[in-house]
C-alpha cells in the first residue's frame, strides 16, 4: 500500500508490501506521485519488479554496454 506525505516542497511516497522491501521516492506534484505508486504496485502484483528494487536502479546505460557486466 502506498503512503503519501506532504513535505515542504514535495510529496513523498512510500510503498510497503509484505515480502518486499519498502520503496520511497519524492515528487513535485501529488498526481505524479500517485501515478508512480500505481505503476510500482502493479509491477509488484505481476511479479515484474525485482525483489531488490534499489539494486536495479543503480545500473546505468553504460553498464549495459560494458563487456564486464
PyMOL Python script that loads the backbone (N, CA, C, O; Angstrom):
from pymol import cmd

cmd.read_pdbstr("""\
ATOM      1  N   UNK A   1       0.833  -1.163   0.000  1.00  0.00           N
ATOM      2  CA  UNK A   1       0.000   0.000   0.000  1.00  0.00           C
ATOM      3  C   UNK A   1       0.885   1.235   0.000  1.00  0.00           C
ATOM      4  O   UNK A   1       1.911   1.271   0.679  1.00  0.00           O
ATOM      5  N   UNK A   2       0.491   2.231  -0.751  1.00  0.00           N
ATOM      6  CA  UNK A   2       1.262   3.466  -0.852  1.00  0.00           C
ATOM      7  C   UNK A   2       0.800   4.466   0.210  1.00  0.00           C
ATOM      8  O   UNK A   2      -0.391   4.616   0.483  1.00  0.00           O
ATOM      9  N   UNK A   3       1.785   5.137   0.792  1.00  0.00           N
ATOM     10  CA  UNK A   3       1.521   6.197   1.753  1.00  0.00           C
ATOM     11  C   UNK A   3       2.084   7.485   1.182  1.00  0.00           C
ATOM     12  O   UNK A   3       3.233   7.521   0.741  1.00  0.00           O
ATOM     13  N   UNK A   4       1.279   8.552   1.187  1.00  0.00           N
ATOM     14  CA  UNK A   4       1.678   9.841   0.638  1.00  0.00           C
ATOM     15  C   UNK A   4       1.847  10.836   1.779  1.00  0.00           C
ATOM     16  O   UNK A   4       0.984  10.953   2.649  1.00  0.00           O
ATOM     17  N   UNK A   5       2.977  11.557   1.765  1.00  0.00           N
ATOM     18  CA  UNK A   5       3.241  12.576   2.783  1.00  0.00           C
ATOM     19  C   UNK A   5       3.623  13.874   2.099  1.00  0.00           C
ATOM     20  O   UNK A   5       4.456  13.887   1.193  1.00  0.00           O
ATOM     21  N   UNK A   6       3.018  14.955   2.532  1.00  0.00           N
ATOM     22  CA  UNK A   6       3.368  16.266   2.007  1.00  0.00           C
ATOM     23  C   UNK A   6       4.581  16.779   2.761  1.00  0.00           C
ATOM     24  O   UNK A   6       4.542  16.910   3.984  1.00  0.00           O
ATOM     25  N   UNK A   7       5.637  17.066   2.058  1.00  0.00           N
ATOM     26  CA  UNK A   7       6.831  17.680   2.628  1.00  0.00           C
ATOM     27  C   UNK A   7       6.806  19.157   2.252  1.00  0.00           C
ATOM     28  O   UNK A   7       5.843  19.615   1.636  1.00  0.00           O
ATOM     29  N   UNK A   8       7.818  19.893   2.600  1.00  0.00           N
ATOM     30  CA  UNK A   8       7.819  21.341   2.365  1.00  0.00           C
ATOM     31  C   UNK A   8       7.526  21.673   0.908  1.00  0.00           C
ATOM     32  O   UNK A   8       6.608  22.444   0.624  1.00  0.00           O
ATOM     33  N   UNK A   9       8.279  21.112  -0.006  1.00  0.00           N
ATOM     34  CA  UNK A   9       8.069  21.444  -1.420  1.00  0.00           C
ATOM     35  C   UNK A   9       7.890  20.198  -2.290  1.00  0.00           C
ATOM     36  O   UNK A   9       8.030  20.264  -3.511  1.00  0.00           O
ATOM     37  N   UNK A  10       7.584  19.075  -1.665  1.00  0.00           N
ATOM     38  CA  UNK A  10       7.441  17.855  -2.444  1.00  0.00           C
ATOM     39  C   UNK A  10       6.487  16.886  -1.767  1.00  0.00           C
ATOM     40  O   UNK A  10       6.074  17.085  -0.624  1.00  0.00           O
ATOM     41  N   UNK A  11       6.145  15.827  -2.506  1.00  0.00           N
ATOM     42  CA  UNK A  11       5.327  14.734  -1.991  1.00  0.00           C
ATOM     43  C   UNK A  11       6.203  13.504  -1.902  1.00  0.00           C
ATOM     44  O   UNK A  11       6.872  13.144  -2.871  1.00  0.00           O
ATOM     45  N   UNK A  12       6.207  12.860  -0.752  1.00  0.00           N
ATOM     46  CA  UNK A  12       6.962  11.637  -0.560  1.00  0.00           C
ATOM     47  C   UNK A  12       6.004  10.450  -0.609  1.00  0.00           C
ATOM     48  O   UNK A  12       4.946  10.467   0.021  1.00  0.00           O
ATOM     49  N   UNK A  13       6.382   9.434  -1.353  1.00  0.00           N
ATOM     50  CA  UNK A  13       5.581   8.215  -1.464  1.00  0.00           C
ATOM     51  C   UNK A  13       6.387   7.068  -0.895  1.00  0.00           C
ATOM     52  O   UNK A  13       7.570   6.912  -1.197  1.00  0.00           O
ATOM     53  N   UNK A  14       5.744   6.273  -0.077  1.00  0.00           N
ATOM     54  CA  UNK A  14       6.380   5.059   0.433  1.00  0.00           C
ATOM     55  C   UNK A  14       5.442   3.891   0.140  1.00  0.00           C
ATOM     56  O   UNK A  14       4.265   3.911   0.499  1.00  0.00           O
ATOM     57  N   UNK A  15       5.992   2.872  -0.522  1.00  0.00           N
ATOM     58  CA  UNK A  15       5.221   1.676  -0.843  1.00  0.00           C
ATOM     59  C   UNK A  15       5.762   0.538   0.007  1.00  0.00           C
ATOM     60  O   UNK A  15       6.958   0.246   0.002  1.00  0.00           O
ATOM     61  N   UNK A  16       4.855  -0.094   0.735  1.00  0.00           N
ATOM     62  CA  UNK A  16       5.232  -1.227   1.581  1.00  0.00           C
ATOM     63  C   UNK A  16       4.332  -2.400   1.230  1.00  0.00           C
ATOM     64  O   UNK A  16       3.106  -2.293   1.246  1.00  0.00           O
ATOM     65  N   UNK A  17       4.962  -3.511   0.918  1.00  0.00           N
ATOM     66  CA  UNK A  17       4.257  -4.762   0.645  1.00  0.00           C
ATOM     67  C   UNK A  17       4.947  -5.880   1.384  1.00  0.00           C
ATOM     68  O   UNK A  17       6.174  -5.909   1.476  1.00  0.00           O
ATOM     69  N   UNK A  18       4.167  -6.796   1.908  1.00  0.00           N
ATOM     70  CA  UNK A  18       4.729  -7.930   2.636  1.00  0.00           C
ATOM     71  C   UNK A  18       5.603  -8.752   1.700  1.00  0.00           C
ATOM     72  O   UNK A  18       5.210  -9.069   0.577  1.00  0.00           O
ATOM     73  N   UNK A  19       6.776  -9.087   2.172  1.00  0.00           N
ATOM     74  CA  UNK A  19       7.703  -9.883   1.370  1.00  0.00           C
ATOM     75  C   UNK A  19       8.583  -9.056   0.459  1.00  0.00           C
ATOM     76  O   UNK A  19       9.417  -9.618  -0.250  1.00  0.00           O
ATOM     77  N   UNK A  20       8.431  -7.742   0.452  1.00  0.00           N
ATOM     78  CA  UNK A  20       9.239  -6.844  -0.382  1.00  0.00           C
ATOM     79  C   UNK A  20       9.783  -5.719   0.486  1.00  0.00           C
ATOM     80  O   UNK A  20       9.120  -5.291   1.430  1.00  0.00           O
ATOM     81  N   UNK A  21      10.987  -5.235   0.175  1.00  0.00           N
ATOM     82  CA  UNK A  21      11.493  -4.085   0.925  1.00  0.00           C
ATOM     83  C   UNK A  21      10.681  -2.839   0.575  1.00  0.00           C
ATOM     84  O   UNK A  21      10.131  -2.748  -0.522  1.00  0.00           O
ATOM     85  N   UNK A  22      10.603  -1.887   1.491  1.00  0.00           N
ATOM     86  CA  UNK A  22       9.847  -0.670   1.217  1.00  0.00           C
ATOM     87  C   UNK A  22      10.589   0.158   0.161  1.00  0.00           C
ATOM     88  O   UNK A  22      11.816   0.124   0.074  1.00  0.00           O
ATOM     89  N   UNK A  23       9.819   0.894  -0.632  1.00  0.00           N
ATOM     90  CA  UNK A  23      10.355   1.732  -1.703  1.00  0.00           C
ATOM     91  C   UNK A  23       9.850   3.143  -1.451  1.00  0.00           C
ATOM     92  O   UNK A  23       8.650   3.346  -1.267  1.00  0.00           O
ATOM     93  N   UNK A  24      10.755   4.126  -1.441  1.00  0.00           N
ATOM     94  CA  UNK A  24      10.389   5.510  -1.185  1.00  0.00           C
ATOM     95  C   UNK A  24      10.932   6.389  -2.293  1.00  0.00           C
ATOM     96  O   UNK A  24      12.053   6.197  -2.766  1.00  0.00           O
ATOM     97  N   UNK A  25      10.114   7.370  -2.708  1.00  0.00           N
ATOM     98  CA  UNK A  25      10.538   8.315  -3.733  1.00  0.00           C
ATOM     99  C   UNK A  25       9.785   9.624  -3.529  1.00  0.00           C
ATOM    100  O   UNK A  25       8.670   9.622  -3.007  1.00  0.00           O
ATOM    101  N   UNK A  26      10.386  10.742  -3.937  1.00  0.00           N
ATOM    102  CA  UNK A  26       9.760  12.061  -3.787  1.00  0.00           C
ATOM    103  C   UNK A  26       9.422  12.650  -5.147  1.00  0.00           C
ATOM    104  O   UNK A  26      10.121  12.417  -6.133  1.00  0.00           O
ATOM    105  N   UNK A  27       8.327  13.424  -5.184  1.00  0.00           N
ATOM    106  CA  UNK A  27       7.842  14.055  -6.416  1.00  0.00           C
ATOM    107  C   UNK A  27       7.427  15.491  -6.127  1.00  0.00           C
ATOM    108  O   UNK A  27       7.119  15.845  -4.989  1.00  0.00           O
ATOM    109  N   UNK A  28       7.422  16.305  -7.164  1.00  0.00           N
ATOM    110  CA  UNK A  28       6.998  17.697  -7.005  1.00  0.00           C
ATOM    111  C   UNK A  28       5.486  17.832  -6.918  1.00  0.00           C
ATOM    112  O   UNK A  28       4.987  18.762  -6.285  1.00  0.00           O
ATOM    113  N   UNK A  29       4.747  16.918  -7.544  1.00  0.00           N
ATOM    114  CA  UNK A  29       3.285  17.013  -7.515  1.00  0.00           C
ATOM    115  C   UNK A  29       2.672  15.695  -7.042  1.00  0.00           C
ATOM    116  O   UNK A  29       3.235  14.622  -7.259  1.00  0.00           O
ATOM    117  N   UNK A  30       1.526  15.791  -6.401  1.00  0.00           N
ATOM    118  CA  UNK A  30       0.858  14.598  -5.904  1.00  0.00           C
ATOM    119  C   UNK A  30       0.362  13.692  -7.035  1.00  0.00           C
ATOM    120  O   UNK A  30       0.473  12.471  -6.923  1.00  0.00           O
ATOM    121  N   UNK A  31      -0.184  14.258  -8.127  1.00  0.00           N
ATOM    122  CA  UNK A  31      -0.608  13.365  -9.225  1.00  0.00           C
ATOM    123  C   UNK A  31       0.544  12.521  -9.790  1.00  0.00           C
ATOM    124  O   UNK A  31       0.351  11.349 -10.115  1.00  0.00           O
ATOM    125  N   UNK A  32       1.735  13.111  -9.907  1.00  0.00           N
ATOM    126  CA  UNK A  32       2.893  12.339 -10.375  1.00  0.00           C
ATOM    127  C   UNK A  32       3.220  11.217  -9.391  1.00  0.00           C
ATOM    128  O   UNK A  32       3.540  10.099  -9.795  1.00  0.00           O
ATOM    129  N   UNK A  33       3.138  11.525  -8.103  1.00  0.00           N
ATOM    130  CA  UNK A  33       3.403  10.525  -7.067  1.00  0.00           C
ATOM    131  C   UNK A  33       2.389   9.389  -7.134  1.00  0.00           C
ATOM    132  O   UNK A  33       2.756   8.224  -6.987  1.00  0.00           O
ATOM    133  N   UNK A  34       1.126   9.714  -7.354  1.00  0.00           N
ATOM    134  CA  UNK A  34       0.080   8.694  -7.421  1.00  0.00           C
ATOM    135  C   UNK A  34       0.262   7.788  -8.632  1.00  0.00           C
ATOM    136  O   UNK A  34       0.083   6.574  -8.535  1.00  0.00           O
ATOM    137  N   UNK A  35       0.615   8.373  -9.766  1.00  0.00           N
ATOM    138  CA  UNK A  35       0.839   7.582 -10.980  1.00  0.00           C
ATOM    139  C   UNK A  35       1.990   6.606 -10.771  1.00  0.00           C
ATOM    140  O   UNK A  35       1.876   5.424 -11.094  1.00  0.00           O
ATOM    141  N   UNK A  36       3.103   7.107 -10.227  1.00  0.00           N
ATOM    142  CA  UNK A  36       4.266   6.256  -9.982  1.00  0.00           C
ATOM    143  C   UNK A  36       3.911   5.130  -9.017  1.00  0.00           C
ATOM    144  O   UNK A  36       4.277   3.977  -9.245  1.00  0.00           O
ATOM    145  N   UNK A  37       3.202   5.460  -7.944  1.00  0.00           N
ATOM    146  CA  UNK A  37       2.837   4.453  -6.946  1.00  0.00           C
ATOM    147  C   UNK A  37       1.977   3.353  -7.563  1.00  0.00           C
ATOM    148  O   UNK A  37       2.190   2.174  -7.280  1.00  0.00           O
ATOM    149  N   UNK A  38       1.007   3.724  -8.404  1.00  0.00           N
ATOM    150  CA  UNK A  38       0.169   2.712  -9.057  1.00  0.00           C
ATOM    151  C   UNK A  38       0.991   1.813  -9.965  1.00  0.00           C
ATOM    152  O   UNK A  38       0.770   0.603 -10.016  1.00  0.00           O
ATOM    153  N   UNK A  39       1.946   2.408 -10.686  1.00  0.00           N
ATOM    154  CA  UNK A  39       2.787   1.613 -11.582  1.00  0.00           C
ATOM    155  C   UNK A  39       3.647   0.615 -10.799  1.00  0.00           C
ATOM    156  O   UNK A  39       3.749  -0.553 -11.175  1.00  0.00           O
ATOM    157  N   UNK A  40       4.253   1.075  -9.726  1.00  0.00           N
ATOM    158  CA  UNK A  40       5.111   0.192  -8.927  1.00  0.00           C
ATOM    159  C   UNK A  40       4.279  -0.906  -8.271  1.00  0.00           C
ATOM    160  O   UNK A  40       4.686  -2.068  -8.258  1.00  0.00           O
ATOM    161  N   UNK A  41       3.119  -0.546  -7.728  1.00  0.00           N
ATOM    162  CA  UNK A  41       2.264  -1.561  -7.104  1.00  0.00           C
ATOM    163  C   UNK A  41       1.798  -2.594  -8.119  1.00  0.00           C
ATOM    164  O   UNK A  41       1.708  -3.779  -7.800  1.00  0.00           O
ATOM    165  N   UNK A  42       1.503  -2.159  -9.334  1.00  0.00           N
ATOM    166  CA  UNK A  42       1.094  -3.097 -10.380  1.00  0.00           C
ATOM    167  C   UNK A  42       2.249  -4.037 -10.744  1.00  0.00           C
ATOM    168  O   UNK A  42       2.032  -5.227 -10.970  1.00  0.00           O
ATOM    169  N   UNK A  43       3.467  -3.507 -10.801  1.00  0.00           N
ATOM    170  CA  UNK A  43       4.622  -4.344 -11.102  1.00  0.00           C
ATOM    171  C   UNK A  43       4.848  -5.378 -10.005  1.00  0.00           C
ATOM    172  O   UNK A  43       5.202  -6.523 -10.285  1.00  0.00           O
ATOM    173  N   UNK A  44       4.641  -4.969  -8.760  1.00  0.00           N
ATOM    174  CA  UNK A  44       4.776  -5.919  -7.653  1.00  0.00           C
ATOM    175  C   UNK A  44       3.714  -7.008  -7.785  1.00  0.00           C
ATOM    176  O   UNK A  44       4.016  -8.190  -7.617  1.00  0.00           O
ATOM    177  N   UNK A  45       2.471  -6.619  -8.085  1.00  0.00           N
ATOM    178  CA  UNK A  45       1.379  -7.587  -8.220  1.00  0.00           C
ATOM    179  C   UNK A  45       1.650  -8.594  -9.333  1.00  0.00           C
ATOM    180  O   UNK A  45       1.304  -9.769  -9.208  1.00  0.00           O
ATOM    181  N   UNK A  46       2.270  -8.134 -10.424  1.00  0.00           N
ATOM    182  CA  UNK A  46       2.558  -9.011 -11.559  1.00  0.00           C
ATOM    183  C   UNK A  46       3.909  -9.713 -11.417  1.00  0.00           C
ATOM    184  O   UNK A  46       4.331 -10.436 -12.319  1.00  0.00           O
ATOM    185  N   UNK A  47       4.581  -9.504 -10.297  1.00  0.00           N
ATOM    186  CA  UNK A  47       5.909 -10.081 -10.035  1.00  0.00           C
ATOM    187  C   UNK A  47       6.930  -9.653 -11.077  1.00  0.00           C
ATOM    188  O   UNK A  47       7.840 -10.416 -11.403  1.00  0.00           O
ATOM    189  N   UNK A  48       6.791  -8.451 -11.597  1.00  0.00           N
ATOM    190  CA  UNK A  48       7.729  -7.922 -12.582  1.00  0.00           C
ATOM    191  C   UNK A  48       8.849  -7.117 -11.932  1.00  0.00           C
ATOM    192  O   UNK A  48       9.891  -6.892 -12.549  1.00  0.00           O
ATOM    193  N   UNK A  49       8.644  -6.690 -10.710  1.00  0.00           N
ATOM    194  CA  UNK A  49       9.626  -5.860 -10.024  1.00  0.00           C
ATOM    195  C   UNK A  49      10.656  -6.749  -9.354  1.00  0.00           C
ATOM    196  O   UNK A  49      10.293  -7.686  -8.643  1.00  0.00           O
ATOM    197  N   UNK A  50      11.945  -6.470  -9.569  1.00  0.00           N
ATOM    198  CA  UNK A  50      12.968  -7.268  -8.891  1.00  0.00           C
ATOM    199  C   UNK A  50      12.788  -7.188  -7.378  1.00  0.00           C
ATOM    200  O   UNK A  50      12.368  -6.157  -6.851  1.00  0.00           O
ATOM    201  N   UNK A  51      13.104  -8.268  -6.688  1.00  0.00           N
ATOM    202  CA  UNK A  51      12.949  -8.280  -5.240  1.00  0.00           C
ATOM    203  C   UNK A  51      13.830  -7.217  -4.597  1.00  0.00           C
ATOM    204  O   UNK A  51      13.466  -6.654  -3.565  1.00  0.00           O
ATOM    205  N   UNK A  52      14.967  -6.940  -5.186  1.00  0.00           N
ATOM    206  CA  UNK A  52      15.870  -5.898  -4.694  1.00  0.00           C
ATOM    207  C   UNK A  52      15.768  -4.706  -5.638  1.00  0.00           C
ATOM    208  O   UNK A  52      16.698  -4.443  -6.400  1.00  0.00           O
ATOM    209  N   UNK A  53      14.660  -3.987  -5.600  1.00  0.00           N
ATOM    210  CA  UNK A  53      14.376  -2.859  -6.493  1.00  0.00           C
ATOM    211  C   UNK A  53      15.491  -1.823  -6.466  1.00  0.00           C
ATOM    212  O   UNK A  53      15.887  -1.316  -7.515  1.00  0.00           O
ATOM    213  N   UNK A  54      15.998  -1.507  -5.294  1.00  0.00           N
ATOM    214  CA  UNK A  54      17.020  -0.478  -5.161  1.00  0.00           C
ATOM    215  C   UNK A  54      18.274  -0.841  -5.940  1.00  0.00           C
ATOM    216  O   UNK A  54      18.888   0.028  -6.558  1.00  0.00           O
ATOM    217  N   UNK A  55      18.662  -2.107  -5.922  1.00  0.00           N
ATOM    218  CA  UNK A  55      19.845  -2.537  -6.666  1.00  0.00           C
ATOM    219  C   UNK A  55      19.638  -2.375  -8.167  1.00  0.00           C
ATOM    220  O   UNK A  55      20.582  -2.052  -8.887  1.00  0.00           O
ATOM    221  N   UNK A  56      18.431  -2.591  -8.644  1.00  0.00           N
ATOM    222  CA  UNK A  56      18.173  -2.476 -10.081  1.00  0.00           C
ATOM    223  C   UNK A  56      18.244  -1.029 -10.549  1.00  0.00           C
ATOM    224  O   UNK A  56      18.439  -0.783 -11.739  1.00  0.00           O
ATOM    225  N   UNK A  57      18.092  -0.069  -9.650  1.00  0.00           N
ATOM    226  CA  UNK A  57      18.146   1.344 -10.008  1.00  0.00           C
ATOM    227  C   UNK A  57      19.581   1.869 -10.094  1.00  0.00           C
ATOM    228  O   UNK A  57      19.787   3.000 -10.533  1.00  0.00           O
ATOM    229  N   UNK A  58      20.565   1.086  -9.692  1.00  0.00           N
ATOM    230  CA  UNK A  58      21.962   1.530  -9.679  1.00  0.00           C
ATOM    231  C   UNK A  58      22.662   1.333 -11.011  1.00  0.00           C
ATOM    232  O   UNK A  58      23.752   1.871 -11.205  1.00  0.00           O
ATOM    233  N   UNK A  59      22.086   0.593 -11.922  1.00  0.00           N
ATOM    234  CA  UNK A  59      22.709   0.349 -13.214  1.00  0.00           C
ATOM    235  C   UNK A  59      22.473   1.525 -14.154  1.00  0.00           C
ATOM    236  O   UNK A  59      21.395   2.120 -14.164  1.00  0.00           O
ATOM    237  N   UNK A  60      23.478   1.847 -14.931  1.00  0.00           N
ATOM    238  CA  UNK A  60      23.366   2.926 -15.902  1.00  0.00           C
ATOM    239  C   UNK A  60      23.342   2.350 -17.311  1.00  0.00           C
ATOM    240  O   UNK A  60      23.567   1.155 -17.503  1.00  0.00           O
ATOM    241  N   UNK A  61      23.073   3.185 -18.275  1.00  0.00           N
ATOM    242  CA  UNK A  61      23.067   2.765 -19.660  1.00  0.00           C
ATOM    243  C   UNK A  61      24.461   2.275 -20.054  1.00  0.00           C
ATOM    244  O   UNK A  61      24.593   1.327 -20.829  1.00  0.00           O
ATOM    245  N   UNK A  62      25.484   2.910 -19.526  1.00  0.00           N
ATOM    246  CA  UNK A  62      26.855   2.483 -19.798  1.00  0.00           C
ATOM    247  C   UNK A  62      27.134   1.070 -19.318  1.00  0.00           C
ATOM    248  O   UNK A  62      27.914   0.341 -19.930  1.00  0.00           O
ATOM    249  N   UNK A  63      26.488   0.683 -18.210  1.00  0.00           N
ATOM    250  CA  UNK A  63      26.655  -0.678 -17.701  1.00  0.00           C
ATOM    251  C   UNK A  63      26.177  -1.716 -18.710  1.00  0.00           C
ATOM    252  O   UNK A  63      26.746  -2.804 -18.803  1.00  0.00           O
ATOM    253  N   UNK A  64      25.152  -1.387 -19.450  1.00  0.00           N
ATOM    254  CA  UNK A  64      24.614  -2.340 -20.430  1.00  0.00           C
ATOM    255  C   UNK A  64      25.590  -2.595 -21.566  1.00  0.00           C
ATOM    256  O   UNK A  64      25.604  -3.680 -22.148  1.00  0.00           O
ATOM    257  N   UNK A  65      26.407  -1.595 -21.883  1.00  0.00           N
ATOM    258  CA  UNK A  65      27.338  -1.714 -22.992  1.00  0.00           C
ATOM    259  C   UNK A  65      28.740  -2.114 -22.569  1.00  0.00           C
ATOM    260  O   UNK A  65      29.602  -2.329 -23.421  1.00  0.00           O
ATOM    261  N   UNK A  66      28.982  -2.218 -21.280  1.00  0.00           N
ATOM    262  CA  UNK A  66      30.294  -2.628 -20.778  1.00  0.00           C
ATOM    263  C   UNK A  66      30.422  -4.149 -20.916  1.00  0.00           C
ATOM    264  O   UNK A  66      29.500  -4.883 -20.561  1.00  0.00           O
ATOM    265  N   UNK A  67      31.541  -4.613 -21.421  1.00  0.00           N
ATOM    266  CA  UNK A  67      31.701  -6.061 -21.609  1.00  0.00           C
ATOM    267  C   UNK A  67      31.814  -6.832 -20.294  1.00  0.00           C
ATOM    268  O   UNK A  67      31.540  -8.032 -20.278  1.00  0.00           O
ATOM    269  N   UNK A  68      32.202  -6.194 -19.202  1.00  0.00           N
ATOM    270  CA  UNK A  68      32.407  -6.905 -17.949  1.00  0.00           C
ATOM    271  C   UNK A  68      31.159  -7.078 -17.116  1.00  0.00           C
ATOM    272  O   UNK A  68      31.216  -7.743 -16.081  1.00  0.00           O
ATOM    273  N   UNK A  69      30.044  -6.516 -17.511  1.00  0.00           N
ATOM    274  CA  UNK A  69      28.818  -6.577 -16.687  1.00  0.00           C
ATOM    275  C   UNK A  69      27.896  -7.645 -17.168  1.00  0.00           C
ATOM    276  O   UNK A  69      26.823  -7.837 -16.597  1.00  0.00           O
TER     277      UNK A  69
END
""", "prot")
cmd.dss("prot")
cmd.show_as("cartoon", "prot")
cmd.util.cbc("prot")
cmd.orient("prot")
